[in-house]
Amino acid sequence: MNFPFYIARRYLFSKKSTHAINIISAISAVGVAVATMALVVTLSVFNGFHDMVASFFTQLDPQLKVTPVKGKTAPSDDPVLMQIRQLPQVAVATECLEDQALAVYGDQQLMVKIKGVDDNFDQLTHIREILEGPGSFELHAADMNYGIPGLGVAYLLGLGYTYQQPLRIFAPQREGQLNMANPTEGFVEGELYSPGVVFSMKQGKYDKNYILTSIQFTRQLFAQDGMLSSLELRLKPGSDFDRVKSQVQQIAGDKYYVRDRYEQQEDTFRIMKIEKLLAYVFLTFILMIACFNIIGSLSMLIIDKRDDVVTLHNLGASDRQISRIFLFEGRMISIIGATIGIAFGLLLCWIQQTYGIVRLGASEGSFVVNAYPVSVHPLDIVLVFVTVLAVGFLSVWYPVRYFSKRLLG
């Protein structure tokens, strides 16, 4: 058996001559455990919010979105896009065209984004899962075009689930000059009718800005016949996503951007990652402060065991072996604290996932979810364990070396 480890273990669990050392050692382990538990719980809560937001975006965002690098639109019959459509791993390919327009209903008006999509849009996304109202997902019928507004747009325009009058949409003429004597001639007007539903993603970026309709309507409204602003793709189940994305990017070259769902919402997820990183840094500083207790415990232990150190030295133990005894002592406190902290952290996460003890608001339905979401990622647990050990090991190295030299000198 490793001699320094054996002696360190005996010192840690045996009764000291000064009872305060046992208390300080226990406090040291508890301090490390509490800081570790806080790291596990906090990172898991950030993961929960990240996964929750990602689930909202996946209901309307495609798996892959191909957009032109130059300009806002591209020809839908571009050979590059045709080649991407024909990839065997592509299950659904939807042409989309979106742009800003003015929506007018009665006395209310609002700047919105009109997104025109193909009829297979419900196969590309989970749009049917976020519809509210007595109607169903429809984009057009004969010459009549339907408009599905976001819940926020419907509220701001006073539409309701079913609006009785047509929703008037105005877009500026792309050619010619504006006649100030009759400004209305500078706009193209279109009408959208209600299919009896609105969509609700619980994300203001979409709910308060978007109206979904047929791509034929948007092409006519924006004078973009045969054009698209994006080609949106859903892959067949079992496809190697990263490999297919790389293949699509290779075909697209420098002519088109190819973005997955996370890249389509890059700003949102970047902010969440920064917040998680800052929380990790701040809690690591708290962990460092908790490790100061270990230094105090080891300092008192070294003083308490002066006679034992002299005896071990006379029996042939080297200075390095004696220093390692106290290093092992500090490391064992760190390991015990880390293990207990991770165990209790995982227990708290399980309780929150199962019972939702910590709630977001007093009234039901005030928020998107009623309780704080929690998602435990194994890599975060490994990161926390490594962080605790690194901070604990580094915090005891210099003090043990210093006091051992003083004692053995």
Salt bridges, closest charged atoms under 4 A:
ASP51 OD1 - HIS50 ND1 3.47
ASP51 OD2 - HIS377 NE2 3.50
ASP78 OD2 - LYS255 NZ 2.78
GLU95 OE2 - ARG85 NH2 2.50
GLU95 OE1 - ARG219 NH2 2.59
ASP99 OD1 - LYS72 NZ 3.07
ASP99 OD2 - ARG174 NH2 2.90
ASP119 OD1 - HIS140 NE2 3.02
ASP122 OD2 - ARG128 NH2 2.98
GLU129 OE2 - HIS126 ND1 3.18
GLU189 OE2 - ARG168 NE 2.93
GLU232 OE2 - LYS115 NZ 3.05
ASP260 OD2 - LYS245 NZ 3.23
GLU263 OE1 - LYS245 NZ 2.84
GLU266 OE2 - ARG270 NH2 2.98
ASP267 OD1 - ARG270 NH1 3.05
ASP304 OD2 - LYS305 NZ 3.88
ASP319 OD1 - HIS313 NE2 3.02
GLU364 OE1 - ARG359 NH2 3.44
ASP380 OD2 - LYS276 NZ 2.99
